[in-house]
Amino acid sequence: MGTDRTGSGLGRFGHTHDRRQEERRGGNFITHAIHGDTCVAVASTDRAMRSKGITAFIFEKGTPGFMPGKKEDKLGLRASETASVIFEDCFIPDANRLGPEGLGFIQAMQILDGGRISIAALAVGIAQGAYESALKYSKERKQFGKAISEFQAIQFKLADMATQLDAARLLTYRAAAMKDKGRKVSKESAMAKLFASEIGVKVCEEAIQIHGGYGYTKDYPPEKYWRDSKLCTIGEGTSEIQRLVIAKQILSST
Ligand SMILES: Cc1cc2nc3c(=O)[nH]c(=O)nc-3n(C[C@H](O)[C@H](O)[C@H](O)COP(=O)(O)OP(=O)(O)OC[C@H]3O[C@@H](n4cnc5c(N)ncnc54)[C@H](O)[C@@H]3O)c2cc1C
């Protein structure tokens, strides 16, 4: 999903859609923008209607005027390429419209409701890997004649990491189960994403700490987990946006 304003600014589009001609200059940070075969982009088809004037379109690789831009040199998740997409004098026929005109914003929000559960699951998985590497290391590494896992300070870290992981997993499972039942899941998916992504970074940071100096090297896995985990507090809407979504849901339901 791309717009000229990816990210938190979704809903404020600066472009109008002309059925004959689409002229846009690229959205940034699009996953698999270079290797993907299709891209769904939402465009303003009726500016006066604001978010109700937004429509989704399918762009296929090779469409004249639709091209990937520069590959981003990212902190983490480097196996998944991210690049910008560029629309330049790009004509897209009405046949490529995805759903009714004016429904693009609602479709994007529905996609994000589900996508946030997958980001929560991603955060839990990355943090689980970091926790397991720290648990293993704490039993192997000896200091002052004993395994560092025998020190209460390390035990408390492992206890907090395991508890936070369990809580994040349960929030994620709840949102996924609600989605499977076809229930509205905006608040629960935002809660799962917010909590799982934020504790995910903390758990990875503690895994680095438990590895000591080795945690700061690429010889052990925590530094990669930590770099990968940080994306989860940004992609599919930042933590700040999740708090806005949750607050809006709470206030509108009471
Ligand atoms: C690796 C990667 C892959 C991505 N893949 C995709 C993709 O495939 N498709 C896609 O559409 N997007 C993708 N994105 C974009 C991603 O969704 C956005 O980067 C994210 O939503 C943040 O938007 P932004 O980068 O424009 O930051 P900004 O919106 O500029 O935010 C900057 C800071 O301001 C804060 N902020 C902004 N608005 C508010 C507000 N109203 N209240 C409080 N704080 C606010 C943000 O929380 C953040 O801390 C990807 C991003 C990355 C990094």
The ligand as a MOL file (V3000), in Angstrom:
LIG
                    3D

  0  0  0     0  0            999 V3000
M  V30 BEGIN CTAB
M  V30 COUNTS 53 58 0 0 0
M  V30 BEGIN ATOM
M  V30 1 C 11.0780 -1.1650 6.7320 0
M  V30 2 C 9.7720 -0.4670 6.4260 0
M  V30 3 C 8.8360 -1.0810 5.5920 0
M  V30 4 C 7.6390 -0.4110 5.2950 0
M  V30 5 N 6.7350 -0.9980 4.4320 0
M  V30 6 C 5.6250 -0.3030 4.0650 0
M  V30 7 C 4.7360 -0.8010 3.0710 0
M  V30 8 O 4.9560 -1.8910 2.5280 0
M  V30 9 N 3.6550 -0.0530 2.7370 0
M  V30 10 C 3.3850 1.1520 3.3170 0
M  V30 11 O 2.3630 1.7820 2.9760 0
M  V30 12 N 4.2070 1.6710 4.2490 0
M  V30 13 C 5.3190 0.9750 4.6110 0
M  V30 14 N 6.1670 1.5240 5.5250 0
M  V30 15 C 5.8850 2.8560 6.0210 0
M  V30 16 C 5.4830 2.8400 7.5090 0
M  V30 17 O 4.1810 2.4200 7.6540 0
M  V30 18 C 5.7150 4.2830 7.9950 0
M  V30 19 O 7.1170 4.5160 7.9920 0
M  V30 20 C 5.1710 4.5040 9.4000 0
M  V30 21 O 3.7620 4.4460 9.3630 0
M  V30 22 C 5.6360 5.8570 9.9600 0
M  V30 23 O 5.3460 6.9050 9.0780 0
M  V30 24 P 6.4990 7.9110 8.6260 0
M  V30 25 O 7.7150 7.1450 8.3010 0
M  V30 26 O 5.9250 8.7860 7.5620 0
M  V30 27 O 6.8020 8.7550 9.9460 0
M  V30 28 P 6.0690 10.1080 10.3620 0
M  V30 29 O 4.6130 9.9670 10.1430 0
M  V30 30 O 6.7610 11.2520 9.7270 0
M  V30 31 O 6.3270 10.0960 11.9370 0
M  V30 32 C 7.4720 10.6990 12.5710 0
M  V30 33 C 7.1940 10.7250 14.0960 0
M  V30 34 O 6.0530 11.5750 14.3300 0
M  V30 35 C 5.0800 10.8540 15.0640 0
M  V30 36 N 3.7500 11.2670 14.6450 0
M  V30 37 C 3.2820 11.4440 13.3820 0
M  V30 38 N 1.9810 11.8230 13.3980 0
M  V30 39 C 1.6270 11.8840 14.7210 0
M  V30 40 C 0.4170 12.1910 15.4250 0
M  V30 41 N -0.7020 12.5330 14.7780 0
M  V30 42 N 0.4100 12.1180 16.7870 0
M  V30 43 C 1.5260 11.7660 17.4570 0
M  V30 44 N 2.7160 11.4590 16.8730 0
M  V30 45 C 2.7490 11.5070 15.5170 0
M  V30 46 C 5.3170 9.3910 14.6620 0
M  V30 47 O 4.7740 8.5130 15.6320 0
M  V30 48 C 6.8380 9.3440 14.6340 0
M  V30 49 O 7.3200 9.1820 15.9520 0
M  V30 50 C 7.3610 0.8660 5.8660 0
M  V30 51 C 8.3080 1.4650 6.7120 0
M  V30 52 C 9.5030 0.8160 6.9900 0
M  V30 53 C 10.5020 1.4980 7.8800 0
M  V30 END ATOM
M  V30 BEGIN BOND
M  V30 1 1 1 2
M  V30 2 1 2 3
M  V30 3 2 2 52
M  V30 4 2 3 4
M  V30 5 1 4 5
M  V30 6 1 4 50
M  V30 7 2 5 6
M  V30 8 1 6 7
M  V30 9 1 6 13
M  V30 10 2 7 8
M  V30 11 1 7 9
M  V30 12 1 9 10
M  V30 13 2 10 11
M  V30 14 1 10 12
M  V30 15 2 12 13
M  V30 16 1 13 14
M  V30 17 1 14 15
M  V30 18 1 14 50
M  V30 19 1 15 16
M  V30 20 1 16 17
M  V30 21 1 16 18
M  V30 22 1 18 19
M  V30 23 1 18 20
M  V30 24 1 20 21
M  V30 25 1 20 22
M  V30 26 1 22 23
M  V30 27 1 23 24
M  V30 28 2 24 25
M  V30 29 1 24 26
M  V30 30 1 24 27
M  V30 31 1 27 28
M  V30 32 2 28 29
M  V30 33 1 28 30
M  V30 34 1 28 31
M  V30 35 1 31 32
M  V30 36 1 32 33
M  V30 37 1 33 34
M  V30 38 1 33 48
M  V30 39 1 34 35
M  V30 40 1 35 36
M  V30 41 1 35 46
M  V30 42 1 36 37
M  V30 43 1 36 45
M  V30 44 2 37 38
M  V30 45 1 38 39
M  V30 46 1 39 40
M  V30 47 2 39 45
M  V30 48 1 40 41
M  V30 49 2 40 42
M  V30 50 1 42 43
M  V30 51 2 43 44
M  V30 52 1 44 45
M  V30 53 1 46 47
M  V30 54 1 46 48
M  V30 55 1 48 49
M  V30 56 2 50 51
M  V30 57 1 51 52
M  V30 58 1 52 53
M  V30 END BOND
M  V30 END CTAB
M  END
